[in-house]
Amino acid sequence: MNNHYVRTLVSAFAVSAMLAGAAASLVAQTAADNTKTNTRDRAAGAVTADQQKETATDRDLTQKIRKSLVADKSLSTYAHNVKVVAQGGVVTLKGPVRSEQEKQTVEAKAVAVAGAGHVTNQLSIAPPKSSKPSKS
C-alpha cells in the first residue's frame, strides 16, 4: 500500500476515536434537575433576570452587588452565582447558597449597595453535598 494512504487512514481513525470519546463523555453526564426551580420562576409575578430594565441605575446596582459578592472569597461558588435582578431600584436575590449565614451575608451586601427596604431576599439553602460511597 501507499504510505500516504496508510497515514491518512490512520489519522482518520485517530480523529474518529477522539470524537467518539468526546461524544461518549457528553452522553454520560447527567443533566441537572432544576424542574422545581424552573416551575417557581414561571409562576405569575415571579421576578426573573430577563425582566431587569436597562436603566443605568438598575445596571449599576446589579454590577456593584455582583462585584461585592465575587470579591468576598469566603463565599461559596453558589453565593457568587446568585441571581441579582434590579427593577426600579429594588433588588431581588434568587438562587441557592450553602448556609443560613451565607444567605444573610449575601443579603447584607445587597442592602449595603441598594439600601434598607430595597432588597427582596428569595435565596434558598442548597442541600448538603452528597458524599460518594466508599469503595470497599
DSSP file (Angstrom, degrees, kcal/mol; ACC not computed):
  #  RESIDUE AA STRUCTURE BP1 BP2  ACC     N-H-->O    O-->H-N    N-H-->O    O-->H-N    TCO  KAPPA ALPHA  PHI   PSI    X-CA   Y-CA   Z-CA
    1    1 A M              0   0    0      0, 0.0     2,-0.3     0, 0.0     3,-0.0   0.000 360.0 360.0 360.0 158.9    0.0    0.0    0.0
    2    2 A N     >  -     0   0    0      1,-0.1     4,-2.1     2,-0.0     5,-0.2  -0.577 360.0-137.3 -74.6 131.2    1.0    3.6   -0.5
    3    3 A N  H  > S+     0   0    0     -2,-0.3     4,-2.4     1,-0.2     5,-0.2   0.865 104.9  54.2 -58.3 -38.2    2.5    5.2    2.7
    4    4 A H  H  > S+     0   0    0      1,-0.2     4,-2.2     2,-0.2    -1,-0.2   0.911 108.2  49.4 -62.8 -42.3    0.5    8.4    2.2
    5    5 A Y  H  > S+     0   0    0      2,-0.2     4,-2.3     1,-0.2    -2,-0.2   0.907 111.1  49.3 -63.4 -43.4   -2.8    6.3    2.1
    6    6 A V  H  X S+     0   0    0     -4,-2.1     4,-2.6     2,-0.2     5,-0.2   0.914 111.2  49.0 -64.0 -44.6   -1.9    4.4    5.3
    7    7 A R  H  X S+     0   0    0     -4,-2.4     4,-2.5     1,-0.2    -1,-0.2   0.911 112.0  49.1 -62.4 -42.1   -1.0    7.7    7.1
    8    8 A T  H  X S+     0   0    0     -4,-2.2     4,-2.3     2,-0.2    -1,-0.2   0.910 112.2  48.4 -63.4 -42.4   -4.3    9.3    6.0
    9    9 A L  H  X S+     0   0    0     -4,-2.3     4,-2.2     2,-0.2    -2,-0.2   0.916 112.2  48.0 -64.9 -44.2   -6.3    6.2    7.1
   10   10 A V  H  X S+     0   0    0     -4,-2.6     4,-2.3     2,-0.2    -2,-0.2   0.904 111.9  50.4 -63.8 -41.9   -4.6    6.1   10.5
   11   11 A S  H  X S+     0   0    0     -4,-2.5     4,-2.5     2,-0.2     5,-0.2   0.908 109.2  51.4 -62.3 -42.1   -5.2    9.8   11.0
   12   12 A A  H  X S+     0   0    0     -4,-2.3     4,-2.3     1,-0.2    -2,-0.2   0.908 110.9  48.0 -62.7 -42.4   -8.8    9.4   10.1
   13   13 A F  H  X S+     0   0    0     -4,-2.2     4,-2.4     2,-0.2    -1,-0.2   0.900 111.1  51.2 -65.0 -40.1   -9.2    6.5   12.6
   14   14 A A  H  X S+     0   0    0     -4,-2.3     4,-2.2     2,-0.2    -2,-0.2   0.924 111.6  46.3 -63.3 -45.2   -7.5    8.6   15.3
   15   15 A V  H  X S+     0   0    0     -4,-2.5     4,-2.5     1,-0.2     5,-0.2   0.916 112.2  51.5 -63.7 -42.5   -9.7   11.6   14.8
   16   16 A S  H  X S+     0   0    0     -4,-2.3     4,-2.3     1,-0.2    -2,-0.2   0.900 109.4  50.1 -61.0 -41.5  -12.8    9.3   14.8
   17   17 A A  H  X S+     0   0    0     -4,-2.4     4,-2.2     2,-0.2    -1,-0.2   0.901 110.5  49.3 -65.1 -41.3  -11.7    7.7   18.0
   18   18 A M  H  X S+     0   0    0     -4,-2.2     4,-2.3     2,-0.2    -2,-0.2   0.928 112.5  47.5 -64.3 -44.2  -11.2   11.1   19.7
   19   19 A L  H  X S+     0   0    0     -4,-2.5     4,-2.4     1,-0.2    -2,-0.2   0.890 111.1  51.0 -64.2 -39.6  -14.6   12.4   18.6
   20   20 A A  H  X S+     0   0    0     -4,-2.3     4,-2.2    -5,-0.2    -1,-0.2   0.892 110.3  50.1 -65.0 -39.4  -16.3    9.2   19.7
   21   21 A G  H  X S+     0   0    0     -4,-2.2     4,-1.9     2,-0.2    -2,-0.2   0.908 111.2  48.3 -64.8 -42.2  -14.7    9.5   23.1
   22   22 A A  H  X S+     0   0    0     -4,-2.3     4,-1.7     1,-0.2    -2,-0.2   0.911 112.1  49.2 -65.1 -42.0  -15.8   13.1   23.5
   23   23 A A  H  X S+     0   0    0     -4,-2.4     4,-2.0     1,-0.2    -2,-0.2   0.893 109.2  52.7 -64.4 -39.9  -19.4   12.2   22.5
   24   24 A A  H  X S+     0   0    0     -4,-2.2     4,-1.8     1,-0.2    -1,-0.2   0.884 107.7  51.0 -64.9 -38.3  -19.4    9.4   25.0
   25   25 A S  H  X S+     0   0    0     -4,-1.9     4,-0.7     1,-0.2    -1,-0.2   0.853 109.6  50.8 -69.1 -33.1  -18.4   11.7   27.8
   26   26 A L  H >< S+     0   0    0     -4,-1.7     3,-0.6     1,-0.2    -1,-0.2   0.896 111.0  47.9 -68.7 -39.5  -21.1   14.2   26.9
   27   27 A V  H 3< S+     0   0    0     -4,-2.0    -2,-0.2     1,-0.2    -1,-0.2   0.842 106.1  59.1 -69.0 -32.9  -23.7   11.4   26.9
   28   28 A A  H 3< S+     0   0    0     -4,-1.8    -1,-0.2    -5,-0.2    -2,-0.2   0.702  84.5  98.0 -72.2 -19.8  -22.5   10.1   30.3
   29   29 A Q  S << S-     0   0    0     -4,-0.7     2,-0.5    -3,-0.6    -3,-0.0  -0.467  74.0-130.4 -72.4 140.1  -23.1   13.4   32.1
   30   30 A T        -     0   0    0     -2,-0.2     2,-0.1     1,-0.0    -2,-0.1  -0.773  21.8-121.6 -91.5 131.5  -26.4   13.6   34.0
   31   31 A A        -     0   0    0     -2,-0.5     2,-0.1     1,-0.1    -1,-0.0  -0.433  31.7-104.5 -70.3 144.3  -28.4   16.7   33.3
   32   32 A A        -     0   0    0     -2,-0.1     2,-0.9     1,-0.1    -1,-0.1  -0.446  26.5-138.4 -67.1 139.1  -29.2   18.9   36.3
   33   33 A D        +     0   0    0     -2,-0.1     3,-0.2     1,-0.1     4,-0.1  -0.809  44.5 146.5-103.7  94.9  -32.7   18.5   37.6
   34   34 A N     >  +     0   0    0     -2,-0.9     4,-2.6     1,-0.1     5,-0.2  -0.134  23.8 128.2-116.2  36.1  -33.9   22.0   38.4
   35   35 A T  H  > S+     0   0    0      1,-0.2     4,-2.4     2,-0.2     5,-0.2   0.896  72.0  51.7 -59.0 -43.8  -37.5   21.4   37.4
   36   36 A K  H  > S+     0   0    0      1,-0.2     4,-2.2     2,-0.2    -1,-0.2   0.910 111.2  47.6 -62.6 -41.7  -38.9   22.7   40.7
   37   37 A T  H  > S+     0   0    0      2,-0.2     4,-2.2     1,-0.2    -2,-0.2   0.921 111.8  49.9 -64.9 -43.6  -36.9   25.9   40.4
   38   38 A N  H  X S+     0   0    0     -4,-2.6     4,-0.9     1,-0.2    -2,-0.2   0.885 109.9  51.1 -63.1 -38.3  -38.0   26.4   36.8
   39   39 A T  H >X S+     0   0    0     -4,-2.4     3,-0.7     1,-0.2     4,-0.6   0.919 109.4  50.7 -63.8 -43.5  -41.6   25.9   37.8
   40   40 A R  H >< S+     0   0    0     -4,-2.2     3,-1.0     1,-0.2    -2,-0.2   0.894 108.4  52.0 -60.9 -40.7  -41.2   28.5   40.6
   41   41 A D  H 3< S+     0   0    0     -4,-2.2    -1,-0.2     1,-0.2    -2,-0.2   0.688 105.3  56.1 -72.6 -17.2  -39.7   31.0   38.1
   42   42 A R  H << S+     0   0    0     -4,-0.9    -1,-0.2    -3,-0.7    -2,-0.2   0.562  82.0 115.0 -88.2  -8.6  -42.7   30.5   35.7
   43   43 A A  S X< S-     0   0    0     -3,-1.0     3,-2.1    -4,-0.6     2,-0.1  -0.254  83.8 -89.1 -61.7 148.3  -45.2   31.4   38.4
   44   44 A A  T 3  S+     0   0    0      1,-0.3    -1,-0.1     3,-0.0     3,-0.1  -0.357 114.1  15.1 -59.1 131.9  -47.2   34.6   37.8
   45   45 A G  T 3  S+     0   0    0      1,-0.3    -1,-0.3    -3,-0.1     2,-0.2   0.411  87.8 146.2  84.5  -2.0  -45.4   37.6   39.3
   46   46 A A    <   -     0   0    0     -3,-2.1     2,-0.5    -5,-0.1    -1,-0.3  -0.473  49.6-124.8 -70.0 136.8  -42.1   35.8   39.7
   47   47 A V        +     0   0    0     -2,-0.2     2,-0.3    -3,-0.1    -1,-0.1  -0.710  35.1 177.2 -84.2 126.5  -39.0   38.0   39.2
   48   48 A T    >   -     0   0    0     -2,-0.5     3,-2.0     1,-0.1     4,-0.3  -0.892  41.9-109.3-127.8 160.7  -36.6   36.7   36.5
   49   49 A A  G >  S+     0   0    0     -2,-0.3     3,-1.5     1,-0.3    37,-0.1   0.795 113.4  64.0 -60.6 -30.9  -33.4   38.2   35.1
   50   50 A D  G 3  S+     0   0    0      1,-0.3    -1,-0.3    35,-0.0    -3,-0.0   0.626  94.3  63.1 -71.7  -9.2  -35.0   38.9   31.7
   51   51 A Q  G <  S+     0   0    0     -3,-2.0    -1,-0.3     2,-0.1    -2,-0.2   0.579  74.1 116.7 -87.2 -10.6  -37.3   41.4   33.5
   52   52 A Q    <   -     0   0    0     -3,-1.5    35,-0.2    -4,-0.3     2,-0.1  -0.369  66.7-126.6 -62.6 132.5  -34.5   43.7   34.6
   53   53 A K        -     0   0    0     33,-0.7    33,-0.1     1,-0.1    -1,-0.1  -0.380  10.6-124.7 -76.3 157.6  -34.8   47.1   33.0
   54   54 A E        +     0   0    0     -2,-0.1     2,-0.2     4,-0.1    -1,-0.1  -0.047  61.9 136.5 -94.6  32.2  -31.8   48.5   31.1
   55   55 A T     >  -     0   0    0      1,-0.1     4,-2.4     4,-0.0     5,-0.2  -0.502  63.8-123.4 -77.2 151.3  -31.7   51.7   33.1
   56   56 A A  H  > S+     0   0    0      1,-0.2     4,-2.4     2,-0.2     5,-0.2   0.876 110.7  54.1 -61.5 -37.6  -28.3   52.9   34.1
   57   57 A T  H  > S+     0   0    0      2,-0.2     4,-2.5     1,-0.2    -1,-0.2   0.934 110.6  44.4 -64.3 -46.9  -29.3   52.9   37.8
   58   58 A D  H  > S+     0   0    0      2,-0.2     4,-2.3     1,-0.2    -2,-0.2   0.905 114.4  48.7 -66.7 -41.2  -30.5   49.3   37.8
   59   59 A R  H  X S+     0   0    0     -4,-2.4     4,-2.6     2,-0.2    -1,-0.2   0.910 112.0  50.2 -62.3 -41.4  -27.4   48.1   35.8
   60   60 A D  H  X S+     0   0    0     -4,-2.4     4,-2.6    -5,-0.2     5,-0.2   0.913 110.1  49.6 -64.6 -43.6  -25.2   49.9   38.3
   61   61 A L  H  X S+     0   0    0     -4,-2.5     4,-2.4     2,-0.2     5,-0.2   0.950 113.2  46.3 -59.0 -49.7  -26.9   48.4   41.3
   62   62 A T  H  X S+     0   0    0     -4,-2.3     4,-2.6     1,-0.2    -2,-0.2   0.915 113.1  49.6 -60.3 -44.3  -26.6   44.9   39.9
   63   63 A Q  H  X S+     0   0    0     -4,-2.6     4,-2.5     2,-0.2    -1,-0.2   0.918 111.4  47.8 -63.3 -44.8  -23.0   45.4   38.9
   64   64 A K  H  X S+     0   0    0     -4,-2.6     4,-2.1     2,-0.2    -1,-0.2   0.908 114.1  46.6 -65.0 -41.5  -22.0   46.8   42.3
   65   65 A I  H  X S+     0   0    0     -4,-2.4     4,-2.3    -5,-0.2    -2,-0.2   0.939 112.4  50.0 -65.9 -45.5  -23.7   43.9   44.2
   66   66 A R  H  X S+     0   0    0     -4,-2.6     4,-2.6    -5,-0.2     5,-0.2   0.921 110.9  49.2 -58.7 -45.5  -22.2   41.3   41.9
   67   67 A K  H  X S+     0   0    0     -4,-2.5     4,-2.1     1,-0.2    -1,-0.2   0.899 110.3  51.6 -61.1 -40.4  -18.7   42.8   42.4
   68   68 A S  H  X S+     0   0    0     -4,-2.1     4,-0.8     2,-0.2    -1,-0.2   0.898 112.1  46.2 -63.7 -41.1  -19.2   42.8   46.1
   69   69 A L  H >< S+     0   0    0     -4,-2.3     3,-0.7     1,-0.2     6,-0.2   0.937 114.2  46.2 -67.3 -46.9  -20.2   39.1   46.1
   70   70 A V  H 3< S+     0   0    0     -4,-2.6    -2,-0.2     1,-0.2    -1,-0.2   0.830 107.6  58.1 -67.9 -31.6  -17.4   37.9   43.8
   71   71 A A  H 3< S+     0   0    0     -4,-2.1     2,-1.2    -5,-0.2    -1,-0.2   0.755  87.1  84.8 -70.0 -23.2  -14.8   39.9   45.8
   72   72 A D    X<  -     0   0    0     -4,-0.8     3,-1.5    -3,-0.7    -1,-0.1  -0.680  58.8-175.3 -84.7  98.0  -15.7   38.0   49.0
   73   73 A K  T 3  S+     0   0    0     -2,-1.2    -1,-0.2     1,-0.3    -2,-0.1   0.571  75.7  71.5 -72.8  -9.0  -13.7   34.8   48.7
   74   74 A S  T 3  S+     0   0    0      2,-0.1    -1,-0.3    -3,-0.1     2,-0.2   0.651  83.3  89.6 -79.6 -13.8  -15.2   33.4   51.9
   75   75 A L  S <  S-     0   0    0     -3,-1.5    22,-0.0    -6,-0.2     2,-0.0  -0.520  82.6-114.0 -82.5 150.9  -18.5   32.9   50.0
   76   76 A S     >  -     0   0    0     -2,-0.2     4,-2.1     1,-0.1     5,-0.2  -0.235  29.1-103.7 -75.1 168.9  -19.2   29.7   48.1
   77   77 A T  H  > S+     0   0    0      1,-0.2     4,-1.1     2,-0.2    -1,-0.1   0.853 123.3  60.0 -60.6 -34.9  -19.5   29.4   44.4
   78   78 A Y  H >4 S+     0   0    0      1,-0.2     3,-0.7     2,-0.2    -1,-0.2   0.948 106.7  44.7 -57.4 -49.3  -23.2   29.1   44.9
   79   79 A A  H >4 S+     0   0    0      1,-0.3     3,-1.2     2,-0.2    -2,-0.2   0.861 108.8  56.6 -66.1 -35.8  -23.3   32.6   46.6
   80   80 A H  H 3< S+     0   0    0     -4,-2.1    -1,-0.3     1,-0.2    -2,-0.2   0.759 111.4  45.7 -64.5 -22.6  -21.0   34.1   43.9
   81   81 A N  T << S+     0   0    0     -4,-1.1    -1,-0.2    -3,-0.7    -2,-0.2   0.196  78.2 131.8-110.3  15.8  -23.6   33.0   41.3
   82   82 A V    <   -     0   0    0     -3,-1.2     2,-0.4     1,-0.1    13,-0.2  -0.302  65.6-102.9 -64.1 154.7  -26.9   34.0   42.8
   83   83 A K  E     -A   94   0A   0     11,-3.1    11,-2.1     2,-0.0     2,-0.5  -0.665  33.4-166.3 -80.3 131.0  -29.3   35.9   40.6
   84   84 A V  E     +A   93   0A   0     -2,-0.4     2,-0.5     9,-0.2     9,-0.2  -0.964   9.9 179.4-119.7 110.8  -29.3   39.7   41.2
   85   85 A V  E     -A   92   0A   0      7,-2.5     7,-3.0    -2,-0.5     2,-0.5  -0.958   8.2-165.8-119.6 120.6  -32.2   41.4   39.5
   86   86 A A  E     +A   91   0A   0     -2,-0.5   -33,-0.7     5,-0.2     2,-0.4  -0.904  10.4 173.1-107.8 130.8  -32.8   45.1   39.8
   87   87 A Q  E >  S-A   90   0A   0      3,-2.7     3,-1.7    -2,-0.5   -35,-0.1  -0.935  73.9 -22.1-137.2 111.6  -36.1   46.7   38.8
   88   88 A G  T 3  S-     0   0    0     -2,-0.4     3,-0.1     1,-0.3   -36,-0.0   0.841 126.9 -49.9  59.2  35.3  -36.7   50.3   39.6
   89   89 A G  T 3  S+     0   0    0      1,-0.3     2,-0.5     0, 0.0    -1,-0.3   0.390 115.2 114.4  85.7  -4.1  -34.1   50.4   42.3
   90   90 A V  E <   -A   87   0A   0     -3,-1.7    -3,-2.7    29,-0.0     2,-0.4  -0.889  54.3-151.5-102.5 128.8  -35.5   47.3   44.1
   91   91 A V  E     -Ab  86 119A   0     27,-3.3    29,-3.3    -2,-0.5     2,-0.5  -0.841   6.6-162.3-105.2 132.8  -33.2   44.3   44.1
   92   92 A T  E     -Ab  85 120A   0     -7,-3.0    -7,-2.5    -2,-0.4     2,-0.5  -0.963   6.2-156.3-113.1 130.2  -34.3   40.7   44.2
   93   93 A L  E     +Ab  84 121A   0     27,-2.8    29,-2.5    -2,-0.5     2,-0.3  -0.912  20.0 171.6-105.6 128.3  -31.9   38.0   45.2
   94   94 A K  E     +Ab  83 122A   0    -11,-2.1   -11,-3.1    -2,-0.5    29,-0.2  -0.969  25.8  56.0-137.3 151.7  -32.6   34.4   43.9
   95   95 A G  E    S- b   0 123A   0     27,-0.7    29,-2.4    -2,-0.3     2,-0.2  -0.501  77.5 -53.3 120.4 173.4  -30.8   31.1   43.9
   96   96 A P  E     - b   0 124A   0      0, 0.0     2,-0.3     0, 0.0    29,-0.2  -0.567  41.0-177.2 -88.1 148.9  -29.2   28.7   46.3
   97   97 A V  E     - b   0 125A   0     27,-2.4    29,-3.3    -2,-0.2     3,-0.1  -0.834  34.7-114.0-130.2 172.5  -26.5   29.4   48.8
   98   98 A R  S    S+     0   0    0     -2,-0.3     2,-0.3    27,-0.2    27,-0.1   0.741  84.6   3.2 -84.9 -23.8  -24.7   26.9   51.2
   99   99 A S     >  -     0   0    0     25,-0.1     4,-2.0     1,-0.1     5,-0.1  -0.960  70.0-103.1-155.6 168.6  -25.9   28.1   54.6
  100  100 A E  H  > S+     0   0    0     -2,-0.3     4,-2.3     2,-0.2     5,-0.2   0.888 121.2  54.6 -63.6 -39.4  -28.1   30.5   56.5
  101  101 A Q  H  > S+     0   0    0      1,-0.2     4,-2.3     2,-0.2    -1,-0.2   0.916 108.4  48.0 -60.4 -43.9  -25.0   32.6   57.4
  102  102 A E  H  > S+     0   0    0      2,-0.2     4,-2.6     1,-0.2     5,-0.2   0.883 108.7  54.5 -65.3 -38.4  -24.2   32.8   53.7
  103  103 A K  H  X S+     0   0    0     -4,-2.0     4,-2.0     1,-0.2    -1,-0.2   0.918 110.8  45.7 -59.7 -44.8  -27.8   33.8   52.9
  104  104 A Q  H  X S+     0   0    0     -4,-2.3     4,-2.5     2,-0.2    -2,-0.2   0.875 111.5  52.3 -67.1 -38.3  -27.5   36.7   55.5
  105  105 A T  H  X S+     0   0    0     -4,-2.3     4,-2.2     2,-0.2    -2,-0.2   0.920 109.7  48.3 -64.7 -44.6  -24.1   37.8   54.2
  106  106 A V  H  X S+     0   0    0     -4,-2.6     4,-1.9     1,-0.2    -2,-0.2   0.924 113.2  48.0 -62.6 -44.2  -25.4   38.0   50.6
  107  107 A E  H  X S+     0   0    0     -4,-2.0     4,-2.7    -5,-0.2    -2,-0.2   0.914 109.7  52.7 -63.0 -42.2  -28.4   40.0   51.7
  108  108 A A  H  X S+     0   0    0     -4,-2.5     4,-2.2     1,-0.2    -1,-0.2   0.888 108.3  50.7 -62.1 -39.4  -26.3   42.3   53.8
  109  109 A K  H  X S+     0   0    0     -4,-2.2     4,-1.0     2,-0.2    -1,-0.2   0.896 111.7  47.6 -65.6 -39.0  -24.0   43.0   50.8
  110  110 A A  H  X S+     0   0    0     -4,-1.9     4,-3.3     1,-0.2     3,-0.5   0.907 111.6  49.8 -68.0 -41.5  -27.0   43.8   48.6
  111  111 A V  H  X S+     0   0    0     -4,-2.7     4,-2.2     1,-0.2    -2,-0.2   0.871 104.5  59.3 -64.6 -36.9  -28.5   46.1   51.3
  112  112 A A  H  < S+     0   0    0     -4,-2.2    -1,-0.2    -5,-0.2    -2,-0.2   0.820 117.3  32.6 -61.4 -29.8  -25.2   47.9   51.7
  113  113 A V  H  < S+     0   0    0     -4,-1.0    -2,-0.2    -3,-0.5    -1,-0.2   0.893 130.0  31.4 -91.2 -48.7  -25.5   48.9   48.0
  114  114 A A  H  < S-     0   0    0     -4,-3.3    -3,-0.2     1,-0.1    -2,-0.2   0.731 108.2-118.0 -87.6 -23.9  -29.2   49.2   47.4
  115  115 A G    ><  -     0   0    0     -4,-2.2     3,-1.7    -5,-0.4    -1,-0.1  -0.021  40.2 -53.5  99.7 152.8  -30.3   50.5   50.8
  116  116 A A  T 3  S+     0   0    0      1,-0.3    -5,-0.0     2,-0.1    -4,-0.0  -0.335 125.0  23.0 -61.9 139.5  -32.5   49.1   53.5
  117  117 A G  T 3  S+     0   0    0      2,-0.2    -1,-0.3     1,-0.0    -2,-0.1   0.432 103.9  87.1  84.5  -0.8  -36.0   48.2   52.3
  118  118 A H  S <  S+     0   0    0     -3,-1.7   -27,-3.3   -28,-0.1     2,-0.4   0.202  71.6  80.5-114.3  14.8  -34.8   47.9   48.7
  119  119 A V  E     -b   91   0A   0    -29,-0.2     2,-0.6    -4,-0.1   -27,-0.2  -0.984  54.9-163.9-128.0 128.7  -33.8   44.2   48.7
  120  120 A T  E     -b   92   0A   0    -29,-3.3   -27,-2.8    -2,-0.4     2,-0.8  -0.953  15.3-150.9-108.5 118.2  -36.1   41.2   48.4
  121  121 A N  E     +b   93   0A   0     -2,-0.6   -27,-0.1   -29,-0.2   -29,-0.1  -0.800  32.0 156.3 -96.0 107.4  -34.3   38.0   49.6
  122  122 A Q  E     +b   94   0A   0    -29,-2.5   -27,-0.7    -2,-0.8    -1,-0.1  -0.034  29.6 138.9-114.0  27.4  -35.6   34.9   47.8
  123  123 A L  E     -b   95   0A   0    -29,-0.2     2,-0.3   -20,-0.1   -29,-0.1  -0.399  36.1-156.9 -72.0 149.5  -32.4   32.9   48.4
  124  124 A S  E     -b   96   0A   0    -29,-2.4   -27,-2.4    -2,-0.1     2,-0.6  -0.864  19.5-113.9-122.8 160.5  -32.7   29.3   49.3
  125  125 A I  E     -b   97   0A   0     -2,-0.3   -27,-0.2   -29,-0.2   -25,-0.1  -0.855  31.9-131.9 -98.7 122.1  -30.2   27.0   51.1
  126  126 A A        -     0   0    0    -29,-3.3     3,-0.1    -2,-0.6   -48,-0.0  -0.367  28.0-102.2 -69.3 146.6  -28.9   24.2   48.9
  127  127 A P        -     0   0    0      0, 0.0    -1,-0.1     0, 0.0     3,-0.1  -0.350  51.7 -87.1 -63.6 152.3  -29.0   20.7   50.3
  128  128 A P        -     0   0    0      0, 0.0     2,-0.1     0, 0.0     3,-0.0  -0.227  51.8 -91.9 -60.5 151.1  -25.6   19.5   51.6
  129  129 A K        -     0   0    0     -3,-0.1     2,-0.3     1,-0.1    -3,-0.0  -0.405  42.8-121.8 -62.4 135.7  -23.3   17.9   49.0
  130  130 A S        -     0   0    0     -3,-0.1     2,-0.3    -2,-0.1    -1,-0.1  -0.629  23.3-128.8 -81.2 138.7  -23.8   14.1   48.9
  131  131 A S        -     0   0    0     -2,-0.3     3,-0.1     1,-0.1    -1,-0.0  -0.652  22.9-112.9 -86.9 144.0  -20.7   12.1   49.7
  132  132 A K        -     0   0    0     -2,-0.3    -1,-0.1     1,-0.1     2,-0.0  -0.515  37.9-103.0 -73.7 140.1  -19.8    9.4   47.3
  133  133 A P        -     0   0    0      0, 0.0     2,-0.1     0, 0.0    -1,-0.1  -0.371  40.0-112.1 -63.8 141.6  -20.0    5.9   48.7
  134  134 A S        -     0   0    0      1,-0.1     2,-0.6    -3,-0.1    -3,-0.0  -0.449  25.2-119.0 -75.3 147.5  -16.6    4.5   49.6
  135  135 A K              0   0    0      1,-0.1    -1,-0.1    -2,-0.1     0, 0.0  -0.761 360.0 360.0 -87.7 123.8  -15.3    1.6   47.6
  136  136 A S              0   0    0     -2,-0.6    -1,-0.1     0, 0.0    -2,-0.0   0.415 360.0 360.0-106.5 360.0  -14.8   -1.4   49.8
